[in-house]
Amino acid sequence: MAILERWQELRDLAAKKPPASELFEAFISWTDAFTAASEDHEALFAPWRLLDGATQRRFLQQALADKIPAVGSGPQLELSVLVALYRFLEGRRCYIITPFYIASPVVRSVEKALSALPGVTVRSAGFMCGSSQLKLSDCLQAAIVMVDYYVLAAAFRGKPDLLAAPLALFFLELDMCLYHNRLLFYERGMPKAAGMIFKATTAEPFDKDGDKQKLVFDVLGNLVKQGVRCGGVLSRISPYVAGELDKWGRDALLPKAVTPAKAAPYAAFTYRSNKERTAALAQDIMKSPHNALVVGFAEATIKALQEELRKSGQDCTSSNKTSDIPTFFAMVGGPKRVMLFRGMPSTLITRTADCPPGVLYIAEHFLCADHHLKILSACEKVLTLQQPMRLFCSLEDPLFDMYSQEAGFSRFFDIIDFTERYDPWRQIRRVLAKAMIRKVQRLRELSLHEDSPMITTTLLNPSSVIVPQNNKGTRHAARMDAPCFCGSGKPFKECHGRPKNAGMLGRN
């Protein structure tokens, strides 16, 4: 009862329009009681309670000032709930926007906790919000709305004034939304995929025309064009992506600069063929006494590694559902546990208080190095890492194969072959693997821009992209033949754009 009484006092105080500092101090004092363990939402704020008071205060201050805090493996959803409540006190509706799947029980816990507060109405819309059957149009009267990023972006395309002030937008994994999934690709009026512009060269929206039937919709560009101001949070972000968001979203979209996270240490190993890479990765897992989480995006990679481990006598399990990860590693006793995960695990899973020791292996280079940072942040919620994440690459990976000749990778392997006879610790291989990764990054910065957008995410029920006959010459239509996000090297419409592949990167 004290929580509800103090909440009413907060509302009365906010109605008097006090100085921001006075309202903030009263609010953060109230959050101590609201986020404490209770019968109503004991588990909901458990990750928030793992933070010390100073860190809680800093994250909340940054988020309320739209400074886009990088919380690593820290709580994002819990922070967004508190920000939304503060915006409510300010007299603003708030949309909490997610690009990753949030489990249904968690969504229900949020709705229950917020709905218990007098005056607060909350709704959720879209698949990413616990498979909600509601549409955004069903939630327009709610004070706080949890909404699937792709649902919101599609609604914004059809009705730009939907996001007009005094509405507050708060993005979870903001860079995954506005950079890695900046573009929406449409077929017959339905969104079929999302994509990115690796290096933007102009602040103008990618889709300059005003036709609502256009094949591509630029979410970031149109938010800037509309003058919408956004807030948000993310796990980790590289200096490169932070710079891209800062260049084209600053002022109009993001009031504050996006600050990159501290570099995450990692070890990299590179091999000529997938077969060599699989054998080396399996050997590395077998040598380690710790639990292992192995993440890859290609089904063939996961299956080959599973077979290699089977031959070596190592039991393992495979999954593409993030919710399986904490359940698997929470089991106590027995030998070390090895999980092979296909796709990108959601960073919005709940952090556990007791994380068993383990090692993170990334079985192949994902589309962007930033994706590895998201994988690391998700892994740290379930495992106490005993060493830096280990990235295994192969020249047969589509990302490296695409640039192999131009980058001169063959000479790197000549050096590796010569020195490894005297280097059983693979030190030269590690150094040159990172050199290759940096080389690919530089080449992409030079070659990938607005004329070469990339597919990163397939949406619900994708089908082959059909380009209308009278539009086949347009550059936007041509971009639908871009390489698939999964790295297969095939055009999107011949790979994950086919009806039989109804998955979504990062959905679970």
C-alpha positions, 0 to 999 in steps of 0.5 A, a space after each residue: 500500500 505504501 507504494 501506491 500511496 507514494 505513487 499518488 504523492 509523486 503524481 501530485 508533486 509532478 502536477 505542481 511542475 517542480 524543478 526537474 531535480 526535485 521530481 527526479 529525487 522523489 522518483 528515484 527514492 520511490 523506485 527503491 520500494 517499487 523495484 524491491 522483491 514482492 509477490 507481484 513482481 519478484 523476478 521482474 526487477 531482479 536484474 535491476 536489484 543486482 546493480 548498486 545504488 550508484 549505478 542505478 542512479 547513473 543509468 536512470 539519469 542518463 536515460 532520462 537525459 536521452 544519453 543512450 546508456 550502454 549497460 553491457 549485460 545490465 538490465 534494459 527492459 527494467 530501465 525502460 519501465 522506470 523511464 516510461 513511468 517518469 515520462 508519465 509523471 511528466 505528462 507524456 505517453 511513452 512507447 518502449 520499442 524492442 527489436 528482440 523477442 521478450 518472453 510472454 511471462 515477462 511482458 505479463 509481469 510488466 503489464 501487471 506491475 504497471 497496471 497496479 499503479 493508479 492512472 497508468 494504463 499499459 498495452 503491448 503490441 506485436 510478435 516481439 512483445 510476447 506474441 501479442 495479438 494486439 495491433 498498435 491501433 489497439 494501444 493508442 490510448 494507453 499511457 505506456 505501450 510496449 511495441 515490436 520495432 517492426 510493427 511501429 516502423 510499419 505504422 510510422 510509414 503509413 502515418 508519420 504523425 503517429 509519433 508526434 510530440 508529446 509522445 516519448 520513444 524509448 528504444 531497447 538496443 537502439 542501434 539494432 533498431 536505427 542502424 542494423 535495421 534502419 530500412 524496411 523492405 516491402 512487397 505488395 504493401 507488406 514488410 518482408 525484410 529489414 536492412 542496413 546502410 553500412 556507411 551513410 553518406 548523406 543525412 537525407 532519407 534513403 527514400 526521398 519520394 513521398 509515395 507510401 507504396 515505395 519498396 523501401 522505408 528509411 526509419 531513421 531518415 524519416 524520424 530525423 525528417 519529422 524532427 522526432 526526438 528519441 531516447 533509448 538504451 543498448 548493451 554495447 556499441 562499437 565506435 564505428 556504429 556510434 559514429 554513424 548514428 551520431 553523424 546522421 541522427 544527432 540533434 534532430 533525432 538523438 539530443 546527445 551523442 551516442 558514446 561507444 562502449 569500452 572495447 570488449 577483448 576477444 581472441 580470433 582464429 582464422 582458417 582456410 576452409 570450413 572443415 579446418 575451422 570446425 575441427 579446430 573449434 571442436 578441439 578447443 571446446 574439448 580442451 576446455 574444462 568449462 561449459 561452452 556456448 557456441 553461437 553461429 548463424 548457418 545451419 550447416 556450420 552448427 550441424 558440422 560442429 555437432 557431428 565433430 563433437 559427437 565423434 570426439 565424445 562430447 555431448 551437446 545440445 542445439 537450439 535457436 530459442 534464447 529462452 533455452 540458454 538460461 534453462 540449459 546452463 541452470 542445471 547443476 551437477 554432471 559434466 560440462 555443458 555445451 550448447 550450440 545456438 543458431 541465430 542471434 540470442 536476445 539480449 533481453 533475457 533475464 540475468 541470473 544471480 548465479 552464473 556458472 563458469 563458461 566460455 563463449 565461442 562464435 563459430 563464424 563471423 556475423 554480418 557485422 562485428 557489432 553483432 558479436 557484442 550483442 552475443 557477448 552481452 546476452 552470454 554474460 547474463 547466463 555464464 561467468 566467462 572464464 576467458 575472452 570470447 573466441 571468434 573462429 573464421 574461415 575464408 569460405 565464410 561468405 563475408 571473407 570470401 567476398 573480399 579475399 582476393 582484394 584483401 590479399 588474404 592468401 599471403 596471410 596464410 603463407 605466413 601462418 603456414 610457415 610460422 605455425 611449425 614453431 608456434 604451437 600456441 597459434 599466436 601468429 594465427 590470432 594476430 593475423 585473424 584480427 588483421 583480416 577482420 580489420 581489413 574487411 571492415 575498412 574495405 566495407 567502409 569504402 565500398 558499402 553505402 546507400 547504393 548497396 544496402 544489406 538485408 539483415 533481418 527477415 520478417 514474418 512469413 517472408 516470400 520471394 521478393 517480386 519486383 513490379 515490371 515497371 520498377 525493375 530498373 529502380 535502384 531500390 528494387 535492385 537492392 532486393 537482390 542483395 546478399 542474404 543476411 545469413 551469409 550464404 552468398 545467395 540473393 535474399 530472395 533465393 535464400 531466407 526470403 523464401 516461404 519455407 524460411 520463416 525465421 527471424 534473426 534474433 527473434 528468440 
